[in-house]
Amino acid sequence: MNLLEWIVTIIIMTEFLLGNCANIFIIIVNAIDYVKRRKISSADRIITALVISRIGLLWAMSMNWHSTVFTANTYHVQIRALGRITWAVSNHFSNWLGTSLSMFYLLKIANFYNPLFLHLKRKIENVLLVIFLGNFLLFVLYLGVVNINKIAWVNGYEGNVTLKNILKDITSLSNMHLFSLINVIPFCISLTCVLLLVYSLGKHLRNMKFHGKGCQDPSTTVHIKALQTLVSFLLLYATYSLCVIISGWSLLNAPIFLLCMAISAVYPTGHSIILIWGNQKLKQALLLCLKQVRC
C-alpha cells in the first residue's frame, strides 16, 4: 500500500472500532434497561434499531474499503455485489431511522397549538410507523437498480463487453439520481424538524420573557439538547451524502474513493457517540463504565 492507503486504513479502522464499540454499548445498555423494567420507550426502540443499522453500515463500508485496497483485481464479483447490497440496506435504514428520531424529538418537545400538530403528537407512534413503511417503495426501486448493476458486472465478467458498458452507463446514472432522491427526502424532513424546533424554542423564550420568567427552565434545556443532537445529525448526514455522491462518480479513482470513504465513516461513528453524550441514561452508563475501568 502507498502512503495514502496507509493513512486511510488507519483512519477507517479507528472509526470502525469506535463506531462498533459505541453502537454495541447502546444496544447493551438498552437491553439491560429492558430486562430490568420489562418495557422500552419509543425513543429507545428507534435508537436501538438505528445503531443496529449503523453496525451494518460500518461493516459494509469496511468490506468496500477492503475490496478497494487489498483485492481490487481479484475480489470475487459476487462478494462485491453482496457488499454493495448490504450497504444499500443499512444505508437506507440508517438514514430513515435517524429521520424518524428527529421527528420523534419534534413531536415530543415542540409546543404548537395547531390542531394538525396536536393530532400528530397524540398519534406519534402511528405517524412514525406510516412514514417508515411508506419509504419502502423508494428502497425497493433502489435495490432493483443495485441488482441490475450486479447483472451488469456478471455479464461483464462473462465477456459481453457491449452489454456491460450499456448497463454500466444506465445503472450509474440511475443509481446516483435515485440515491440522491432517497437521501434528499429524509434530509429535508430532518431539516424541517430542526427549523420547527428552533421556531418552537424562540416562541417559548418570548413567552417566558413576556411573563417575566427566566430562560433556564426545563423546557428550554430540552429544546437546546434536542437541537444539538439534530443539528449534529444534519451536518454529519450532509457530509456523508456528499462523500457518497462524489465517490459514486469516481469509482475508478481509488485515492478519491478511499478519501471519501474515510470522511463518510465519521457519520455512523460520530452520530452514535453524540447520541450517547446527549442521552442522560447512556451518558450515565458510560461514565459508570469508565469509572469502573479506572478503578
N, C-alpha and C positions, 0 to 999 in steps of 0.2 A: 504494500500500500504506500501511496505517496503521503506527503505531509498533511494535505487537506483531508484525506481519508482517515488518517490517524486522529486528527483533531475532531472531525465529525463523529468518529467512532466513540471517542471518549465522552463527548457531549451526549450522544444518543444513549449510550449505556448508562450514564449517570441519570438522565431523565427517565429511562426505562425502570431503573431500580427505585428511584424516588417515587415515581408515579405508581408503581405496583405496591410499594410499601404503604403509601398514603391511601390508596383505594382499598387495599385489603384491610387496613386499620379501620376505615369507616365501616366496612362490612362486618367486621368482628364486633365493634362497639354497638352497632345497631342490632346485631344478632343477640348479643348478651342482654341488651336492654329489652328485646322482645321476649326472651326466655324469662326474665325477671317479672315483667309486667303482663305478659300474655297478650299484649296488643302493641301495635305500631302506628304511629301517626302518619298522616298523608305525606307530610314533608319527608319523613324518614323513608317511606316507601319510594318516593321519587328519587331521593338521594342515593339509596341503595341500588336501585335499577340503573341510575346514572353512572355510578362508579363501576358497576359490572360491565357496562358498555365501554367505559374508559379503559378497563383492563384489556378487553378485546381489541380496542383501537391501538393501544400500545404494542400488543403482540403482533398485530397486523403490520404496523409501521416497522417493527423490528425485522419482520420477515422480508419486507420490501427493501430495507436497508441491507440485509444480509445478501439478498439476491443481486443487489447492485454492486456491492463492494467485493464480495468473495467469489461469487459464482455467476457472474453476469452472462457468460457464454455457455455454461454447462447446466445452469439451473433448469430443472425439468419444467416444461411448459404447463403441465397440469398443476404442479405445486405453485407456480407463479400465479396462475389463474385463481387457485384457491386463496392465495394471499390477497388478491385484489377483491374477491367476493367477500372475504372476511372483513376487509377494510370498509367496503361499501355498507355492510350490515351494521358494523359497530359505529361507523361514522354517522349513519342515519339515526340510530337510537341515541347516540351521544348528543347530537345537536338538538333533536326534538325533546329529549328529556330535560336538557338544560333550559330550553324554552318553556317547557311545562313548569319547571321550578320557578322561572321568572314570573309566569302568570299566577302561580300559587302565591308568591310573595305579594304581588299586586292586589289580588282579590282578598287576601287576609289582612293586609296592612293599610291599604289606601282607604280614605274616607270620602266617599262621594254619595250624594243623596239622589242620584239618578235612579229611576225605577229599574231600568235595564241592568245597571251595575249591581244594584241590591239583589236582583233576581239571580244574577250570575254568582254573586257572593254566597247566596244560600245554596246554590246548586254547584258548588265549586268542584266537587269530585266528578260529577257528571260532565261538566264542561271540559275538564282536563282529559277525561276518557274519550269524549267525542273528538276533540282536537287530535289526540294521539292516534286514534284509529283512522281518522279522516285522511291523515297524511300517507297512509299505506299505498294509496293509488300512485303517488309520485315515486314511492320506494319501489313498487313493482316495475314501473317503467324504467327506472334507473337500473335495477337488477337485470332487466331484459337487455339493456344496452351492454352491460358487463358481460352477459352470456354471449351476445353477438360478437363482442370483442374476443372472447375466448375461442369462438368458432373461427374467427379470422386468424388467430395465432395457429390453431391446429391446421387449418388449410395452408397457412404459410409454411409450416414445417413439413407439410406433405408435398411441397414443391409447386403448388399453384400460386405463382408469383402475382399474376394479374388479379385474381380474386383477393389475394392478401392485400394488395395495395388499395383496391377499391374499398374493401371493407374497413381497412385501417383508416382511410380518409373519412369515411362516413361515420364510423364509430367514434373517432377522435373528436369530430365536430359536435356530434350529438351528445357525447359524454360530457364535454365541457359546458355546453349550453344547459343540459339537464342538471348537471351538478350545480351550476350557478343558480338555477331556478330553485332547486331544493334547498340550497343554503341561504338564498336571499329571503325566502318566506319566513323561516324561523328567526333570522336576524332582524327582520322588520318587526316581527311580533315582540321580540325581546326589547328592541329599541323603543317601541310604543309603550311597553311596560315601564321602562326607565323614565320616559317623559311624563307619563301619568303619575308615577311615584314622586317625581320632582314637583309636579303641579300640586299633588296632594300635600306634600311637605310644606310648600310655600303657603298654601291655603291654611294649613294648620298653624303655622307660625304667625300668620296675620291674625287669626282668631285669638291666639294666646296673647299677642301684643294688644289687641283690642280690649281684652278683658283684664289687662294689667298683670298677667302671669308671666313667670319666667319661661325661657325657651328649653330648658333642660328637663323636660318631662319624659315619662316612659315612651309615649307615642313618638316624640321627636327622635329619641335614641333608636327605636326600632326602625323608623324610616331611614335614618342615616346608615345603620348597619346593613339594611336590605339594599340600599343604593350602592354601597361599597361593593357588595357581592355581585350585583347585577352589572355594574359598570365594568368591573374587572372581567366578568364573563364576556361582555360585549367586546372589550379590547382584545382579549385572547382569541375569541371566536373570529373576529375580523382578521387578525394576523394569521391565524390558521387557514382560513378560507383563501386569503390572498396567496399564501405559500403553496397551497394545494393547486390552485389555478395556474400559478407560474410553473410549478413542477410538472403539471399535466401537459403544458406546451413545450417542455424542454426535456422530454424523456431521453432523448439521445445525448443530452449534455449532462454527463454524470456529475461533475462538480456542482452545477446549479441545482440539480435534483437532490443531491445529498445535503447541500446547504439549506435548501427549503425544508427538507425533512427534519433537520436538526432544529430549525426555528419552530416549525409546526408542532413538534413534540412537546413544546412548552405548554400548549393548550390542555391536553389531557392530564398533564402533571401539575401545572401551576394552579389550575382551577380547583382541583381536588384539595390541594394544600390550603387554598383560600377558603374552601368550604369548611375545612377543619378549624381554621382560625376564626371563622365567623360564626360558627355554631357553638353555643355555650357548652353543650353536653360533650361534643367531640373535643373541644379545646381543653376542658377539664380532664377528660380521659387521657389526652396526650400529655398534659402536664404531670398527671399522676404517674404515667409510664416513665417519663423522663426522670421524675423524682426517684422512682424505684430503681432505675438503671444507675443513677448516681450513687445510691446507697449500696 
